[in-house]
Amino acid sequence: MREIQLNVEYTEPQLRLFEDAARFKTVAKGRRFGFTHGVSNWTIDAEMIGRSQRILWGDTVSANIKRYIERYWMPTLRQLPPDMWKWDKTDNKVMIGDSVCDFRSADKPENWEGFGYDLVILNEAGIILKNPYLWANAVRPMLLDNPKSRAIIGGAPKGKNQFYELCQQEQAGVKDWKHFSFTTYDNPLLSKEAIDDLKVELRRLGGDKYVDQEIYAKFLDGTENQYIEDEFITEAFARKHPSGTYDNAVRIAGVDLAMSRDRNVIYHRQGDETKMIKVLHPSGTNWTKQIATIIVETCIKSFKADMVFIDAAEAGGGAGVIDLLTEWGYRDVIRGVKFGEQATESTLFKNKRAEMYSKARSWIGENGSLPEDSEYKEDLKRDLRSIAYMAGAGDRLQLIPKDQLEQSPDIADALSLTFAYPVKKKVESVNSWLSESGSGGSWMGS
């Protein structure tokens, strides 16, 4: 092998990690610490050039792997003679001389093959080790097959999952394990001012606990992962605005539908005031028509909403309701929203659900008034408290999926829908016309 001198640099914390002789190393780190970039350079520089190594790089999804290859691996690989290395996009592997690094994504665990790797690198471990299968059935057997194998397992904490358990191995006295913890402030390439600005943004998105996790690399349990703080919720229920304060504010309705369950919710909001919560329990075979009729009566005619945002998920039956309302002539006052669709601010939020709840959280924490006298007060409190955050792709906020919660937060979802998109106030006569005209008259039939 030719002698190669790469132009790569490491920070002092990175060197401390890489030069440690422990066989298995866990790394809890804050955002932008530089783990992925540092490990990428170190893998090429110290592990693949001039050696015969079999390496596994495990990550979240294939798209992230390709992005890391382009962003972190390629600038270093291109310092090597062209005939010395190859990036096989089909098989997702990098070859340098006799060394091979296989890349595998956690979204396809069936592709993690047990070759008895010399080195296993698990990136974004807080995310991918939410699935215990990967460690117990894929990674750990690989390490056992090769008594000289090593592992570096790193990422930002995302709850007390399998990654958390591995990070406790050294403290528990388990042989060959060493744990490292680095905050965002441990990256000397970032200015303190830039990190302080990031903290402000993260605190806006998720509060102090979110900052503890994302900046200071602290492991939080499920209750600590609560997205909307109890004090925000308590204060919003106690907050009252003088009568008439928001009479000229836009009127927005959120409708969360659940055909397979018994709770369908309408939430009316005008400015910082909650105007109404209505929980529907339609029955019979004419479900879609029942819901559409109630939306017209309560949201469009009575409330005179400037916009009605309707949960458009196929599972909830929203598409049929939206089609019927469109047929009746209400296209301009309704809009379907899918919780899983792309967020407007896609660099900050994993999906529209996270974005809507972020705006709802800010509203609740700043000046929003929740309905103290509503019969659904306790249900709404429970729903809001159940919303919890987890890892997003890259630096984006992601909430724990609804199907992982004990009960679907239908009332909170209806509230969050009122923040789906900006709404302009319509001319009053338009709503009056919709209310009084014969447009869509056929929906009144049985």
N, C-alpha and C positions, 0 to 999 in steps of 0.2 A: 504494500500500500504506500502510495506517495505521501510524503510529509506535507500536511496541509495546515495552514495557519488561518483560522477564521477570525474575522473582525466582529466579535460579539463581546458584549459587556454584561456583567451581572451586578446587581445591587448587593450590599453587604448581607441583608437578610436572605436573599436567594442563595448566596454562597454558603451561608451557615446551614441552610437546608440541604443543598446538594452535596456538600463535603462531609456531612455527618455519616458515620459508618453503619447506622442502624439498618437492619434488613427491611423492615416495614416502617414507613413514615407516613403519618397523617398530618394534614395541614389545613387548619381552619383559618380562613383569611377574609378580610374585608374586600369590598369592591375595589377594583382597579389597583390591587396590590401588585399585580404583574406576574401572577402564578402561571397562567397559560403561556404567555410570551417567554418567560424565563425557562419553563420546562421544555418548551419547543426548542429553544437554542441549545439547552444543555443536552437534550436527547441527541441532537445532531452532532454537537461538538464533542461531548465526552463519551457518548454511548455507541455511536454508529460508525464513526470514522476510525479505521484501523482495527476494528474489532469484528467478530462474528457474533452478532447479537440477534436474538428473536424478541421483538418488543410488541406489546399490545398497548394501544392508546384507546381507552374507552371514554365516550363522550355522550352528550344528550341525544342529538339528532344528526342525521347525515348532513343537513344544511349547515350546521355549525362546524362540522368537521371540514367541509370544503372551504368555509370562510376562514377558519384557522390556518389551513394549509396556504391559502393565498396571502393572508395577512402576516403570518408569523414564520411559517416554514420557508416559503419561496424566497424571501430576501436573503436568507442564510444559505439555502441550497444553491442559489445562483452564484455564490462565491466559489463553489466547487467546479472543477472541470466538467463540462457537459457529459462526457462519457463515464463519469464516476457515479452518477445518480439517476434515478428515474422515479417519477410520480405516476403510479398506475391508477387512474381515475376509476376504471372499471371495477377493480378488486379492492380499491381503497387501501393502497399500501405505498409506502416510500421505501425505496431500496438504495442503499449507499454501500458500494462494494459488496461484501458478504453479509451485511446487516440488513434486516427487514423490519419495518414497523407497520403492523397491521392496525387499521383504524376501524373501530366498531361502534355502533350507536345503540343507546339503550332502548330506542323505539323498536329495535329488531333484535331482542335478546337471543332469538334462535340462531343468529349468525355468529354468536360468540363461541369460537371453536377452541377446544382445549389442547393446545400444542405444548404445554409445559414451558411457557415463556420465561426468558431470562429476566425481563423487566416488565412490570405491569404499571401503567400510568392511568389513573382514574381521574379525569377532569370533571369539574362540576359535580363532585361526589355527593354534595348535599341534595342534588336533584336525582341523579341516576340511582342512588342507593335507597331511594324511597321504595324501590322494588327489591325486596329482600332476595328474590330469586337470583339476581345478578351476582351477589356475593356468595351465597350459600351453594348455588348450583353451577355457577360458571367460573367466577374469579378464584375463589378459594381452592377448588380442585386443581386449577392450573398451577397455583403456587406450590401445592403439595406434590405435584408431579415432578417438580424440579427443586431439589433441596437447596440449590444455590440461588433460586429466584428471589427477586426483590420487588418492592411495590412502593409507589408514591401515590397517596390517595388524598386529593385536595379539592377544596371548594369553599364557597360561602355556606355557613350553616343554614339549614332549612328545616328547622324542627328537630326533635330528638328521634331520629330514625336510625337506620343501620350505620350511617356515617358517624353519627354521634357515638354509637356503641364502639366503633373502631377507634375513635379519638380518645376513648377512656381506657384503652388497653394498657398504655404505659403506666397510668396511675394505678391500675389494678395489678401491676406487677407482672404482666404477661411478657415473657421473654421475646426479645428481638424487636419490640415495638418502641417507637419514639414519636412524641406528639409535638407539633409546632403550632403556634397561634400568632398571627400577624394582623394588625389592623391596617386600614387604609393609610393611616399616618406613617406606617413603617416603610412606605414607598418613597424614597428620597427624591424621585424624579417628579413628584407632584408637589405643588406648593400648598402650604397650610391654608392659604386663602381659598384655593380651588376646592380643597376638601371641605372646608367650612361651608362653601356655597352648595356643595353636593349634599351636605347634611341638612341644610335648610330645605332643599328640594325633597329629600327623602322624608323629612319630618312632615312636610306638607302632604305627601302621598300616604304616609302610614303612621306617623306619630313617633314618639321617642323610642318605643320598642323596636320599630322598624329600623331606626338608626342604630340601635344596639346590635341588631343582627347584621345589617348590611355594611356598617362601617367598623364596628368593634368586634365582629366575628363571634358574637355570643349565641349560644344555643338556647332557644326558647321552646318551652313546651306548648301544647295546643292552646291552652287558655291564654298564654302570653302572646300568641299569634293573632289574637282578636284584633280585627282591623279598625273598627270604630270604637273608641274608648268609652268606658262606662260613664265617665264624667261628661263627655260630649252628649251622650244620650240623655242622662239625667237633666242636664241644663236645658236641653232642647225641649223636653217635656214641660219644664217649669217656665219657659220663656213665653211671654205674651206680648203682642204688639198692639198699639192703640188702634181702636176701630177705624177702618177706612184707610189705614196706612198703605195698603197695596191694592186699592180699588182700581188703579190704572195699570197695574202690572199684567204681564201676559198670563193667560190661564192655560195650564198644561195638565193633561191627564195621562197617566200611565196605566196600562192594562196588562196584567200578567195572567196568562191563560194556562190551564192545566186540565186538559180533557180527561186524562186518565186518573185525576185525583178530584177531590170535592171542593177545593179552594181555588176560585177564580177571583182576582182582586182588581178593583178599580181604585186608583189613588188620584185625587185632585189636589193640585198645588198652584197657588197664585203668589208669585214673589216668594217671600220668606214664610208664608203661612200655609199650613195644611188646611184644605177646605173640606175634604171628605175622604173617608175610607169606606168602601163597600165590598163585602165579600159575597160572592155569588155561588149558589149551589144548584145549577140547572139540572134538570132531569128529563128523561124521555129521549126520543129519537131525534128531536129537532134542536139539538144542542147549539149548533152554529147559528141558527136563526134567532134563538133565544138570546144568546150573548150579543149578537149584532144589534138586536132591537134595544137591549138595555144600554148599550154604548151610545146609541143615538139619543135615547131619552135622557140619560143621566149626564153624559159628557158633552154632547153637541147641542141639544136643545135646552136643557136646564142649566148646566154650568157654562155653556157658550164657550167651550174650549177653543183657544187659538190653534192648538194642535193636540191630537191624541196619538201617543206612541203605543203601539200594540206589539206584544211579544209574538214574533213571527215564526217561532220554532215549529217545525213540522209535528213534533211529538205533542205539542200543546194544542194543535188545531188552529193556530193563529192565521195560517195562510187562507183557510176557508173563510174565516170571519172577515179578513181584509178584502178578499175577493167579493164577498157579498156587500160590504159597505161601499166598495168601489162601484159595484153594479147599481147601488141605490143613489149614487151621485155624490158621495162624500170623499172623493179622491183628494181634494185639496186640504182637508182637515184631519187626515189620518196618515200615519206612516208606520210601516212594519220595521221592527228592530230585532235582529238576532243577537243574543248575548255573546255568541262565539264569533261574530264578524270582526273584521279589522277595526281597531280603534282609530279615531280621527288623529290623535296624537300617538301614532304607532311606535314611535321611538321610546315612549314612556310606559305604554300599557300593552300587555299581552293580547288583550281583546277588548271588545266594546264593554263587556261586563265589568272588567277592572276599571275602565275609564269612567263609566257611569257611577260606580260606587265611590270612586275617588272624588268626583264632584259632589255626590250626595254627602260624603263624609265631611267635606269642606263646608257645605251648606249647614249641616247639623252642628258642626263645631263653631261656626261663626255667628250666624244670626237666624238659622232656621227654627221654626216652631212646630213641634210635634204635638199631636192631639191628646192633651191631658184627659179630656172627658170622653174619649172614644171607648166603646166597648172592646175595641181591638188593641187597646194600649199595651197590655201584657204580651199579646202575640207579636206586636211590632217590636217591643223591647227584645224579646227572645230572638226574633229574626235578625235584628241588627247585631246583636251580640254573637250570633253564630257565624257571621262573615269573618273569615280568617284569610291571611295572605300566605303565599308560598313563593317559590322561585318562579321568575319569569325567564323567558329566553333572553340572554344577555343581561341588560340592565333594566328590563321592563318589569313592571308590577304585574303579578298574577295572583288571583285569588284561588283558594281551595275550591275545586269543582263542587257544584250543588249536589251531585250524586254521592259525594263523600260526607255530606252533612246528615245529621240525624233526621232532620225534617226540612223539606224544601222551604226556603224563606220567601214565600209568595208575597207577603205584604211588603217586605223590604224591597223585593224585586220590583213591585209596582211603583214604589217610591223612586227607586233608582232609574226607572224608565223615564221619569219626568226630566231627567238630565241627559237624555240620549243625544240631542242635538240642539243648537241655538234655535230659538223660536221668536219670530217677529209678531207683534200684535196685529191682528187682522182688523179691517174696517168693521165696525159694529154691525153695519147694515148687512154684511155678508152672512154673519151668523143669524141675524134676524130672518134673513131670507131663507136660510136653510131650515130654520125652525118653523116658519109659517107657510112656506110654499108647498106645493104638491110634489116637489122633487123627491123621488124615491118613495112615493106613497105606497107602492106595492108591499113594502116590508111590514106594514101593519096587519097584513092578513095572518090567519092562524096556520 
